[in-house]
Amino acid sequence: MAPTEAKQVFIQGVTASGRTFRPSDWAERLAGVMSPFRPGGASPGSHLSYSPWCVPNTINGVKCVVVHTDLREADPMAWDFVMHFARDNELQVAEGCLLPDAPA
């Protein structure tokens, strides 16, 4: 099987020096700012939910924002904003993909 390109980028709430990034709601704030950037564009009320391209999450106890690479294609300036946020705040970034939870 040929390797596939990662479809998601994980911006983790841990700085390059290993400190927890503050404020504690940074992931929700960033995803909230990105809510208009979604497939089909913004629509009335779209600010009331997160974009499927930029979703806050907690993985292994670490706050993060999962950014889908489709955002880069759809709106390069929005992609740059998110990536520069991570760089400017020295947050750890990893490429990968979310796997569904195992059945109970």
Beta strands, then each sheet from edge to edge (+ up, - down):
strand 1: 8-15
strand 2: 54-59
strand 3: 62-68
strand 4: 91-96
sheet 1: 2+ 3- 1+ 4-
end
